[in-house]
């Protein structure tokens, strides 16, 4: 990240701008930094001016307690101001929940797109699972057990125990522990895990909600529900894609959505 701006509460935010065209800020999900979305930014750069950033508590950005979702919305407001005063937003997974909240908050956002926001009411027992996860996550983070917090999140995603233990022995593990405290931020953004129907109804801009054709059925159902809950929503399913979306499959869809708006 080669640029910095400052949020309303004084938190420094690191970001990078790539490409030319309408400005689109990319918002990462849990256990990720702005660099995670750099390949997507590159794939979009021939048609969009993309902005990737480290959300507060990650990478080169700072963090100022206490955390609130409103402060992350203020972060996006500061970024939008820094890159020209208006932007479109794209968020993946829990980052999509932040994008939807920002769009509903009246920021100068022209359009918003999200990929598979994991609203748990479409998963059997999902709301209860979310509550248990959030409580256990808070307990582990308060005790400084960062590695166990990462394991807890990986189990929530359905990763096999053998794969989790293999990850714990890998060179990437220290980096995963470094961003583990931000898991609490993503849990807060998702709240009780249920689709926020009233809040989505307040979004005044077009929303594109995308899901992968090979993702679990509940994720596709959640993505469709988002598109149906906003006043101007479109649902799109990408054949052959999973929750780990390939930039080459997603970029053309996003570029068309965002450049049509700009024109």
PASEBA-1860 file (N, C-alpha, C; in nm, 3 decimals):
! residues 263
1> XXXXXXXX> 0.085/-0.118/0.000/0.000/0.000/0.000/0.089/0.124/0.000 ~ 0.066/0.214/-0.094/0.157/0.327/-0.109/0.093/0.463/-0.079 ~ -0.034/0.463/-0.036/-0.100/0.589/-0.002/-0.163/0.576/0.137 ~ -0.183/0.690/0.202/-0.246/0.691/0.334/-0.348/0.803/0.341 ~ -0.456/0.776/0.412/-0.550/0.880/0.450/-0.588/0.856/0.594 ~ -0.669/0.943/0.651/-0.702/0.932/0.793/-0.853/0.934/0.812 ~ -0.902/0.840/0.890/-1.045/0.833/0.918/-1.084/0.938/1.021 ~ -1.213/0.951/1.044/-1.265/1.056/1.131/-1.212/1.047/1.273
9> XXXXXXXX> -1.181/0.925/1.320/-1.132/0.909/1.457/-0.980/0.910/1.466 ~ -0.914/0.947/1.355/-0.769/0.957/1.353/-0.696/0.832/1.310 ~ -0.767/0.727/1.278/-0.704/0.601/1.236/-0.644/0.614/1.096 ~ -0.514/0.584/1.079/-0.455/0.587/0.945/-0.500/0.467/0.862 ~ -0.532/0.492/0.736/-0.578/0.389/0.644/-0.484/0.383/0.525 ~ -0.433/0.265/0.497/-0.341/0.246/0.384/-0.418/0.195/0.263 ~ -0.390/0.254/0.146/-0.462/0.211/0.027/-0.375/0.224/-0.097 ~ -0.423/0.166/-0.206/-0.352/0.172/-0.335/-0.453/0.190/-0.446
17> XXXXXXXX> -0.419/0.270/-0.545/-0.506/0.298/-0.659/-0.444/0.241/-0.785 ~ -0.527/0.173/-0.866/-0.480/0.110/-0.989/-0.580/0.136/-1.101 ~ -0.530/0.163/-1.221/-0.616/0.167/-1.339/-0.685/0.299/-1.364 ~ -0.768/0.301/-1.468/-0.841/0.420/-1.511/-0.987/0.385/-1.534 ~ -1.074/0.483/-1.511/-1.217/0.464/-1.530/-1.293/0.504/-1.406 ~ -1.419/0.459/-1.392/-1.496/0.491/-1.272/-1.428/0.431/-1.148 ~ -1.431/0.505/-1.039/-1.362/0.462/-0.918/-1.445/0.358/-0.841 ~ -1.379/0.247/-0.808/-1.443/0.138/-0.735/-1.353/0.101/-0.617
25> XXXXXXXX> -1.407/0.106/-0.496/-1.333/0.064/-0.377/-1.369/-0.081/-0.347 ~ -1.266/-0.166/-0.333/-1.284/-0.308/-0.307/-1.267/-0.334/-0.158 ~ -1.362/-0.402/-0.098/-1.364/-0.425/0.047/-1.348/-0.575/0.075 ~ -1.242/-0.609/0.144/-1.211/-0.750/0.170/-1.295/-0.806/0.285 ~ -1.297/-0.939/0.294/-1.370/-1.008/0.398/-1.280/-1.047/0.514 ~ -1.322/-1.147/0.590/-1.250/-1.189/0.709/-1.115/-1.253/0.673 ~ -1.018/-1.238/0.763/-0.886/-1.297/0.749/-0.816/-1.253/0.621 ~ -0.838/-1.129/0.581/-0.776/-1.082/0.458/-0.740/-0.935/0.471
33> XXXXXXXX> -0.651/-0.891/0.382/-0.611/-0.751/0.375/-0.643/-0.699/0.236 ~ -0.608/-0.574/0.211/-0.630/-0.520/0.078/-0.556/-0.597/-0.029 ~ -0.439/-0.651/0.008/-0.361/-0.728/-0.089/-0.434/-0.851/-0.139 ~ -0.527/-0.903/-0.059/-0.603/-1.021/-0.101/-0.683/-0.992/-0.228 ~ -0.729/-0.868/-0.242/-0.810/-0.830/-0.358/-0.729/-0.764/-0.469 ~ -0.596/-0.762/-0.453/-0.511/-0.703/-0.557/-0.526/-0.772/-0.693 ~ -0.537/-0.905/-0.700/-0.558/-0.969/-0.830/-0.688/-0.925/-0.898 ~ -0.794/-0.908/-0.820/-0.919/-0.859/-0.878/-0.903/-0.715/-0.924
41> XXXXXXXX> -0.834/-0.634/-0.845/-0.810/-0.494/-0.884/-0.736/-0.488/-1.016 ~ -0.637/-0.574/-1.032/-0.559/-0.577/-1.157/-0.648/-0.618/-1.275 ~ -0.735/-0.717/-1.252/-0.824/-0.763/-1.359/-0.925/-0.656/-1.400 ~ -0.958/-0.566/-1.307/-1.053/-0.458/-1.336/-0.986/-0.333/-1.392 ~ -0.854/-0.325/-1.381/-0.785/-0.197/-1.402/-0.791/-0.144/-1.544 ~ -0.826/-0.228/-1.642/-0.835/-0.177/-1.778/-0.965/-0.102/-1.802 ~ -1.063/-0.118/-1.709/-1.193/-0.052/-1.728/-1.236/0.030/-1.607 ~ -1.171/0.008/-1.492/-1.208/0.079/-1.370/-1.084/0.130/-1.297
49> XXXXXXXX> -1.102/0.238/-1.225/-0.999/0.287/-1.133/-1.027/0.221/-0.998 ~ -0.947/0.123/-0.962/-0.976/0.043/-0.845/-0.894/0.089/-0.725 ~ -0.955/0.079/-0.609/-0.890/0.115/-0.483/-0.897/-0.006/-0.390 ~ -0.782/-0.056/-0.349/-0.778/-0.159/-0.245/-0.720/-0.096/-0.120 ~ -0.767/-0.140/-0.005/-0.719/-0.080/0.120/-0.717/-0.185/0.230 ~ -0.633/-0.161/0.329/-0.632/-0.245/0.448/-0.736/-0.192/0.545 ~ -0.839/-0.271/0.572/-0.937/-0.231/0.671/-0.870/-0.211/0.806 ~ -0.929/-0.131/0.891/-0.866/-0.100/1.021/-0.834/-0.231/1.096
57> XXXXXXXX> -0.717/-0.230/1.160/-0.673/-0.349/1.232/-0.604/-0.452/1.144 ~ -0.574/-0.416/1.020/-0.511/-0.511/0.927/-0.398/-0.443/0.851 ~ -0.298/-0.522/0.814/-0.193/-0.475/0.726/-0.129/-0.346/0.775 ~ -0.120/-0.248/0.685/-0.053/-0.122/0.714/-0.145/-0.016/0.772 ~ -0.273/-0.048/0.792/-0.366/0.047/0.853/-0.359/0.035/1.005 ~ -0.404/0.140/1.071/-0.406/0.139/1.217/-0.536/0.085/1.272 ~ -0.552/0.099/1.402/-0.675/0.057/1.468/-0.693/0.144/1.592 ~ -0.813/0.190/1.615/-0.841/0.275/1.730/-0.960/0.218/1.806
65> XXXXXXXX> -0.937/0.164/1.925/-1.051/0.112/2.002/-1.132/0.225/2.063 ~ -1.258/0.198/2.098/-1.328/0.071/2.076/-1.380/0.061/1.932 ~ -1.391/-0.061/1.883/-1.440/-0.082/1.747/-1.592/-0.066/1.742 ~ -1.640/-0.003/1.636/-1.783/-0.004/1.603/-1.795/-0.014/1.451 ~ -1.905/-0.067/1.405/-1.928/-0.075/1.261/-1.933/0.065/1.201 ~ -1.987/0.160/1.276/-1.996/0.297/1.227/-1.858/0.353/1.193 ~ -1.757/0.312/1.268/-1.622/0.361/1.239/-1.570/0.304/1.107 ~ -1.607/0.181/1.077/-1.565/0.126/0.946/-1.638/0.196/0.832
73> XXXXXXXX> -1.761/0.237/0.856/-1.831/0.317/0.755/-1.762/0.451/0.739 ~ -1.717/0.511/0.850/-1.641/0.635/0.843/-1.509/0.616/0.767 ~ -1.450/0.498/0.781/-1.328/0.468/0.703/-1.356/0.478/0.554 ~ -1.467/0.418/0.512/-1.503/0.423/0.369/-1.533/0.566/0.327 ~ -1.596/0.644/0.414/-1.622/0.784/0.382/-1.490/0.859/0.361 ~ -1.390/0.832/0.445/-1.260/0.897/0.431/-1.191/0.855/0.303 ~ -1.201/0.728/0.268/-1.140/0.680/0.144/-1.207/0.743/0.022 ~ -1.340/0.749/0.023/-1.412/0.809/-0.088/-1.369/0.954/-0.106
81> XXXXXXXX> -1.357/1.027/0.003/-1.313/1.166/-0.005/-1.172/1.176/-0.060 ~ -1.086/1.082/-0.022/-0.946/1.086/-0.063/-0.928/1.055/-0.212 ~ -1.020/0.978/-0.269/-1.002/0.936/-0.409/-1.094/1.011/-0.505 ~ -1.158/1.119/-0.458/-1.233/1.201/-0.552/-1.371/1.242/-0.511 ~ -1.422/1.189/-0.399/-1.550/1.236/-0.349/-1.670/1.151/-0.384 ~ -1.654/1.055/-0.473/-1.761/0.962/-0.507/-1.699/0.834/-0.558 ~ -1.762/0.720/-0.528/-1.708/0.592/-0.571/-1.819/0.487/-0.570 ~ -1.795/0.380/-0.642/-1.876/0.260/-0.629/-1.804/0.168/-0.530
89> XXXXXXXX> -1.878/0.073/-0.474/-1.820/-0.018/-0.376/-1.843/-0.163/-0.417 ~ -1.744/-0.246/-0.388/-1.760/-0.391/-0.403/-1.706/-0.458/-0.278 ~ -1.783/-0.551/-0.221/-1.738/-0.622/-0.103/-1.758/-0.771/-0.117 ~ -1.663/-0.848/-0.067/-1.670/-0.993/-0.073/-1.695/-1.049/0.066 ~ -1.786/-1.145/0.076/-1.819/-1.213/0.201/-1.861/-1.111/0.307 ~ -1.800/-1.113/0.427/-1.839/-1.018/0.531/-1.808/-0.874/0.491 ~ -1.712/-0.855/0.400/-1.688/-0.721/0.347/-1.808/-0.670/0.269 ~ -1.886/-0.761/0.215/-2.008/-0.723/0.146/-2.111/-0.667/0.242
97> XXXXXXXX> -2.116/-0.723/0.363/-2.208/-0.670/0.463/-2.172/-0.526/0.499 ~ -2.041/-0.498/0.505/-1.997/-0.361/0.532/-2.034/-0.268/0.416 ~ -2.019/-0.316/0.294/-2.056/-0.236/0.177/-2.205/-0.202/0.180 ~ -2.289/-0.299/0.211/-2.433/-0.274/0.215/-2.469/-0.174/0.324 ~ -2.403/-0.184/0.439/-2.428/-0.088/0.546/-2.382/0.052/0.505 ~ -2.267/0.061/0.438/-2.218/0.191/0.392/-2.313/0.252/0.290 ~ -2.364/0.170/0.199/-2.458/0.220/0.098/-2.587/0.269/0.162 ~ -2.630/0.202/0.268/-2.752/0.243/0.337/-2.731/0.366/0.424
105> XXXXXXXX> -2.604/0.398/0.452/-2.572/0.509/0.543/-2.567/0.644/0.473 ~ -2.588/0.644/0.341/-2.592/0.771/0.270/-2.458/0.823/0.223 ~ -2.356/0.738/0.218/-2.229/0.783/0.163/-2.244/0.811/0.014 ~ -2.155/0.893/-0.044/-2.163/0.923/-0.188/-2.119/0.804/-0.273 ~ -2.207/0.705/-0.277/-2.182/0.579/-0.347/-2.277/0.570/-0.465 ~ -2.223/0.551/-0.585/-2.309/0.544/-0.702/-2.372/0.409/-0.724 ~ -2.297/0.303/-0.696/-2.346/0.167/-0.710/-2.273/0.078/-0.610 ~ -2.331/-0.037/-0.580/-2.267/-0.131/-0.488/-2.285/-0.272/-0.540
113> XXXXXXXX> -2.181/-0.352/-0.526/-2.187/-0.493/-0.563/-2.129/-0.576/-0.449 ~ -2.185/-0.694/-0.428/-2.138/-0.782/-0.321/-2.129/-0.925/-0.374 ~ -2.040/-1.001/-0.310/-2.026/-1.142/-0.345/-2.046/-1.227/-0.221 ~ -2.155/-1.303/-0.220/-2.182/-1.404/-0.118/-2.166/-1.355/0.025 ~ -2.246/-1.259/0.064/-2.250/-1.216/0.204/-2.311/-1.332/0.284 ~ -2.241/-1.382/0.387/-2.285/-1.506/0.454/-2.392/-1.484/0.561 ~ -2.510/-1.439/0.520/-2.619/-1.422/0.614/-2.668/-1.560/0.659 ~ -2.662/-1.584/0.789/-2.674/-1.720/0.842/-2.817/-1.772/0.849
121> XXXXXXXX> -2.918/-1.686/0.827/-3.054/-1.737/0.836/-3.091/-1.828/0.719 ~ -3.002/-1.843/0.622/-3.027/-1.934/0.511/-2.956/-2.068/0.529 ~ -2.888/-2.082/0.644/-2.820/-2.206/0.681/-2.893/-2.263/0.801 ~ -2.925/-2.393/0.798/-2.997/-2.454/0.910/-2.919/-2.434/1.040 ~ -2.985/-2.372/1.138/-2.919/-2.346/1.265/-2.815/-2.236/1.257 ~ -2.816/-2.161/1.150/-2.711/-2.063/1.126/-2.706/-1.951/1.227 ~ -2.822/-1.899/1.266/-2.824/-1.788/1.361/-2.767/-1.831/1.495 ~ -2.803/-1.952/1.540/-2.748/-2.003/1.665/-2.598/-2.026/1.653
129> XXXXXXXX> -2.556/-2.079/1.540/-2.413/-2.101/1.516/-2.337/-1.970/1.519 ~ -2.394/-1.866/1.460/-2.329/-1.735/1.460/-2.313/-1.682/1.601 ~ -2.416/-1.698/1.684/-2.411/-1.649/1.822/-2.305/-1.721/1.903 ~ -2.297/-1.853/1.887/-2.197/-1.932/1.960/-2.057/-1.895/1.912 ~ -2.041/-1.881/1.782/-1.910/-1.843/1.726/-1.865/-1.708/1.781 ~ -1.954/-1.610/1.779/-1.918/-1.476/1.824/-1.877/-1.476/1.971 ~ -1.951/-1.550/2.054/-1.918/-1.558/2.197/-1.783/-1.625/2.218 ~ -1.759/-1.735/2.149/-1.631/-1.806/2.164/-1.515/-1.724/2.109
137> XXXXXXXX> -1.539/-1.654/1.999/-1.435/-1.569/1.942/-1.396/-1.459/2.041 ~ -1.493/-1.395/2.102/-1.464/-1.289/2.199/-1.381/-1.344/2.314 ~ -1.416/-1.462/2.361/-1.344/-1.523/2.473/-1.198/-1.550/2.436 ~ -1.176/-1.604/2.318/-1.040/-1.637/2.276/-0.956/-1.511/2.253 ~ -1.015/-1.411/2.191/-0.940/-1.288/2.165/-0.907/-1.215/2.294 ~ -1.000/-1.213/2.387/-0.974/-1.149/2.515/-0.860/-1.217/2.590 ~ -0.846/-1.349/2.569/-0.740/-1.425/2.634/-0.609/-1.421/2.555 ~ -0.609/-1.352/2.440/-0.489/-1.344/2.358/-0.456/-1.471/2.284
145> XXXXXXXX> -0.552/-1.559/2.270/-0.530/-1.688/2.202/-0.560/-1.673/2.053 ~ -0.469/-1.603/1.984/-0.493/-1.566/1.845/-0.499/-1.689/1.753 ~ -0.408/-1.783/1.775/-0.409/-1.903/1.693/-0.538/-1.982/1.707 ~ -0.588/-1.993/1.829/-0.714/-2.063/1.851/-0.831/-1.988/1.788 ~ -0.822/-1.855/1.786/-0.927/-1.776/1.721/-0.928/-1.803/1.571 ~ -0.810/-1.813/1.511/-0.803/-1.845/1.368/-0.863/-1.983/1.342 ~ -0.827/-2.080/1.428/-0.882/-2.215/1.412/-1.035/-2.212/1.422 ~ -1.086/-2.136/1.516/-1.231/-2.127/1.533/-1.296/-2.077/1.405
153> XXXXXXXX> -1.238/-1.974/1.345/-1.294/-1.920/1.221/-1.285/-2.022/1.108 ~ -1.172/-2.089/1.096/-1.156/-2.187/0.988/-1.256/-2.301/1.002 ~ -1.284/-2.341/1.126/-1.387/-2.445/1.146/-1.524/-2.393/1.105 ~ -1.551/-2.267/1.134/-1.679/-2.208/1.094/-1.698/-2.214/0.943 ~ -1.588/-2.198/0.870/-1.597/-2.202/0.724/-1.613/-2.343/0.670 ~ -1.595/-2.443/0.757/-1.609/-2.582/0.714/-1.480/-2.649/0.672 ~ -1.367/-2.584/0.697/-1.239/-2.643/0.661/-1.213/-2.768/0.745 ~ -1.166/-2.873/0.683/-1.141/-3.000/0.752/-1.033/-2.984/0.858
161> XXXXXXXX> -1.046/-3.060/0.966/-0.952/-3.050/1.078/-0.808/-3.075/1.033 ~ -0.789/-3.171/0.946/-0.654/-3.200/0.897/-0.596/-3.080/0.824 ~ -0.678/-3.010/0.746/-0.632/-2.892/0.674/-0.600/-2.778/0.770 ~ -0.678/-2.766/0.877/-0.652/-2.661/0.975/-0.518/-2.683/1.042 ~ -0.492/-2.808/1.082/-0.364/-2.837/1.149/-0.247/-2.821/1.052 ~ -0.269/-2.851/0.927/-0.164/-2.830/0.827/-0.138/-2.681/0.809 ~ -0.244/-2.602/0.809/-0.228/-2.457/0.797/-0.150/-2.401/0.915 ~ -0.176/-2.457/1.035/-0.110/-2.407/1.155/0.042/-2.429/1.149
169> XXXXXXXX> 0.085/-2.526/1.073/0.228/-2.553/1.060/0.292/-2.483/0.940 ~ 0.211/-2.407/0.867/0.260/-2.346/0.744/0.322/-2.209/0.770 ~ 0.402/-2.159/0.675/0.464/-2.027/0.691/0.364/-1.913/0.696 ~ 0.242/-1.936/0.647/0.143/-1.828/0.643/0.074/-1.808/0.778 ~ 0.093/-1.899/0.872/0.019/-1.893/0.998/0.045/-1.765/1.078 ~ 0.170/-1.720/1.094/0.192/-1.596/1.169/0.114/-1.477/1.112 ~ 0.105/-1.470/0.979/0.028/-1.363/0.917/-0.120/-1.375/0.948 ~ -0.170/-1.498/0.957/-0.310/-1.520/0.990/-0.337/-1.478/1.135
177> XXXXXXXX> -0.244/-1.510/1.225/-0.261/-1.468/1.364/-0.257/-1.317/1.376 ~ -0.179/-1.251/1.291/-0.166/-1.105/1.299/-0.298/-1.035/1.271 ~ -0.380/-1.091/1.182/-0.510/-1.028/1.151/-0.625/-1.088/1.231 ~ -0.595/-1.185/1.317/-0.701/-1.252/1.393/-0.788/-1.156/1.475 ~ -0.730/-1.051/1.538/-0.818/-0.960/1.614/-0.928/-0.897/1.530 ~ -0.903/-0.882/1.399/-1.004/-0.820/1.313/-1.122/-0.914/1.286 ~ -1.112/-1.041/1.325/-1.227/-1.131/1.313/-1.346/-1.077/1.393 ~ -1.316/-1.010/1.503/-1.423/-0.950/1.582/-1.494/-0.840/1.505
185> XXXXXXXX> -1.420/-0.770/1.417/-1.481/-0.665/1.336/-1.583/-0.726/1.239 ~ -1.542/-0.836/1.175/-1.632/-0.900/1.079/-1.755/-0.956/1.148 ~ -1.736/-1.012/1.269/-1.850/-1.063/1.344/-1.947/-0.950/1.378 ~ -1.892/-0.833/1.412/-1.978/-0.719/1.444/-2.053/-0.670/1.322 ~ -1.988/-0.669/1.206/-2.054/-0.625/1.082/-2.172/-0.715/1.049 ~ -2.156/-0.846/1.073/-2.264/-0.940/1.043/-2.369/-0.943/1.153 ~ -2.336/-0.892/1.271/-2.434/-0.885/1.380/-2.487/-1.022/1.419 ~ -2.621/-1.034/1.421/-2.681/-1.163/1.457/-2.679/-1.261/1.341
193> XXXXXXXX> -2.625/-1.219/1.228/-2.613/-1.308/1.113/-2.735/-1.312/1.025 ~ -2.841/-1.243/1.065/-2.965/-1.248/0.988/-2.970/-1.136/0.883 ~ -3.041/-1.162/0.776/-3.055/-1.065/0.669/-3.121/-0.938/0.723 ~ -3.054/-0.821/0.715/-3.110/-0.697/0.771/-3.209/-0.633/0.675 ~ -3.328/-0.689/0.669/-3.426/-0.649/0.568/-3.456/-0.500/0.572 ~ -3.479/-0.446/0.690/-3.516/-0.304/0.699/-3.401/-0.216/0.652 ~ -3.278/-0.253/0.687/-3.164/-0.172/0.647/-3.141/-0.181/0.496 ~ -3.155/-0.299/0.441/-3.136/-0.316/0.296/-3.240/-0.236/0.218
201> XXXXXXXX> -3.358/-0.223/0.272/-3.464/-0.148/0.205/-3.433/0.000/0.196 ~ -3.334/0.047/0.274/-3.297/0.188/0.274/-3.186/0.222/0.175 ~ -3.134/0.122/0.105/-3.024/0.147/0.011/-3.078/0.217/-0.114 ~ -3.029/0.337/-0.146/-3.088/0.416/-0.254/-3.024/0.394/-0.392 ~ -2.926/0.304/-0.400/-2.852/0.288/-0.526/-2.866/0.145/-0.577 ~ -2.839/0.124/-0.707/-2.844/-0.012/-0.760/-2.744/-0.104/-0.692 ~ -2.785/-0.227/-0.668/-2.701/-0.327/-0.603/-2.697/-0.453/-0.688 ~ -2.576/-0.502/-0.713/-2.557/-0.630/-0.781/-2.511/-0.732/-0.677
209> XXXXXXXX> -2.586/-0.840/-0.662/-2.552/-0.945/-0.566/-2.517/-1.072/-0.643 ~ -2.394/-1.118/-0.624/-2.340/-1.228/-0.705/-2.311/-1.349/-0.617 ~ -2.332/-1.468/-0.674/-2.299/-1.592/-0.605/-2.237/-1.689/-0.704 ~ -2.163/-1.784/-0.652/-2.101/-1.886/-0.736/-2.194/-2.005/-0.752 ~ -2.199/-2.058/-0.871/-2.287/-2.171/-0.899/-2.250/-2.298/-0.826 ~ -2.124/-2.307/-0.780/-2.081/-2.426/-0.706/-2.069/-2.399/-0.556 ~ -2.113/-2.284/-0.512/-2.116/-2.255/-0.369/-2.234/-2.328/-0.305 ~ -2.232/-2.343/-0.171/-2.345/-2.407/-0.104/-2.476/-2.336/-0.135
217> XXXXXXXX> -2.582/-2.414/-0.138/-2.714/-2.359/-0.174/-2.752/-2.242/-0.084 ~ -2.719/-2.248/0.045/-2.762/-2.141/0.135/-2.694/-2.009/0.101 ~ -2.571/-2.014/0.049/-2.504/-1.890/0.010/-2.569/-1.831/-0.114 ~ -2.610/-1.915/-0.206/-2.679/-1.865/-0.326/-2.815/-1.806/-0.287 ~ -2.883/-1.872/-0.193/-3.012/-1.821/-0.147/-2.996/-1.686/-0.078 ~ -2.889/-1.672/0.001/-2.864/-1.545/0.068/-2.837/-1.434/-0.032 ~ -2.759/-1.466/-0.136/-2.728/-1.366/-0.238/-2.853/-1.322/-0.312 ~ -2.940/-1.416/-0.342/-3.066/-1.383/-0.408/-3.153/-1.297/-0.317
225> XXXXXXXX> -3.155/-1.329/-0.189/-3.236/-1.253/-0.094/-3.189/-1.109/-0.082 ~ -3.058/-1.086/-0.089/-3.007/-0.950/-0.087/-3.062/-0.871/-0.205 ~ -3.054/-0.931/-0.324/-3.103/-0.862/-0.444/-3.252/-0.833/-0.435 ~ -3.327/-0.921/-0.370/-3.471/-0.901/-0.358/-3.508/-0.800/-0.249 ~ -3.417/-0.781/-0.152/-3.449/-0.694/-0.038/-3.419/-0.547/-0.066 ~ -3.326/-0.519/-0.156/-3.294/-0.379/-0.186/-3.392/-0.328/-0.292 ~ -3.419/-0.197/-0.296/-3.516/-0.144/-0.392/-3.477/-0.168/-0.538 ~ -3.345/-0.165/-0.567/-3.300/-0.181/-0.705/-3.188/-0.284/-0.707
233> XXXXXXXX> -3.226/-0.410/-0.700/-3.127/-0.517/-0.689/-3.129/-0.612/-0.807 ~ -3.012/-0.667/-0.838/-2.996/-0.767/-0.944/-2.916/-0.883/-0.888 ~ -2.962/-1.004/-0.915/-2.891/-1.125/-0.873/-2.825/-1.189/-0.993 ~ -2.703/-1.236/-0.974/-2.631/-1.304/-1.081/-2.557/-1.424/-1.023 ~ -2.571/-1.538/-1.087/-2.498/-1.658/-1.047/-2.391/-1.688/-1.151 ~ -2.268/-1.707/-1.104/-2.156/-1.736/-1.193/-2.128/-1.886/-1.194 ~ -2.152/-1.949/-1.307/-2.135/-2.094/-1.318/-1.991/-2.135/-1.287 ~ -1.979/-2.244/-1.214/-1.847/-2.302/-1.188/-1.767/-2.236/-1.077
241> XXXXXXXX> -1.822/-2.132/-1.014/-1.747/-2.059/-0.911/-1.791/-2.100/-0.771 ~ -1.696/-2.088/-0.676/-1.721/-2.117/-0.536/-1.706/-1.989/-0.456 ~ -1.704/-2.001/-0.323/-1.685/-1.882/-0.239/-1.548/-1.819/-0.264 ~ -1.452/-1.901/-0.307/-1.320/-1.850/-0.344/-1.324/-1.812/-0.492 ~ -1.385/-1.700/-0.521/-1.412/-1.658/-0.658/-1.285/-1.629/-0.736 ~ -1.284/-1.669/-0.862/-1.171/-1.641/-0.950/-1.185/-1.498/-1.006 ~ -1.082/-1.415/-0.992/-1.089/-1.278/-1.044/-1.127/-1.272/-1.192 ~ -1.076/-1.364/-1.271/-1.103/-1.362/-1.414/-1.250/-1.384/-1.445
249> XXXXXXXX> -1.321/-1.455/-1.357/-1.465/-1.478/-1.377/-1.548/-1.360/-1.328 ~ -1.503/-1.296/-1.222/-1.581/-1.190/-1.160/-1.557/-1.053/-1.225 ~ -1.435/-1.026/-1.266/-1.400/-0.892/-1.315/-1.487/-0.843/-1.430 ~ -1.513/-0.924/-1.533/-1.595/-0.872/-1.644/-1.736/-0.832/-1.599 ~ -1.793/-0.908/-1.507/-1.927/-0.879/-1.456/-1.927/-0.745/-1.382 ~ -1.829/-0.727/-1.293/-1.820/-0.603/-1.217/-1.791/-0.485/-1.307 ~ -1.701/-0.503/-1.402/-1.664/-0.393/-1.491/-1.785/-0.344/-1.570 ~ -1.866/-0.436/-1.619/-1.986/-0.396/-1.694/-2.083/-0.322/-1.603
257> XXXXXXX> -2.103/-0.372/-1.483/-2.197/-0.309/-1.388/-2.152/-0.168/-1.353 ~ -2.023/-0.152/-1.327/-1.973/-0.020/-1.283/-1.954/0.078/-1.399 ~ -1.915/0.031/-1.516/-1.895/0.123/-1.626/-2.028/0.165/-1.689 ~ -2.127/0.080/-1.685/-2.260/0.119/-1.732/-2.314/0.234/-1.647 ~ -2.285/0.227/-1.517/-2.326/0.335/-1.427/-2.257/0.465/-1.463 ~ -2.127/0.455/-1.491/-2.049/0.575/-1.519/-2.095/0.642/-1.648 ~ -2.137/0.562/-1.744/-2.181/0.618/-1.871/-2.318/0.683/-1.860
END
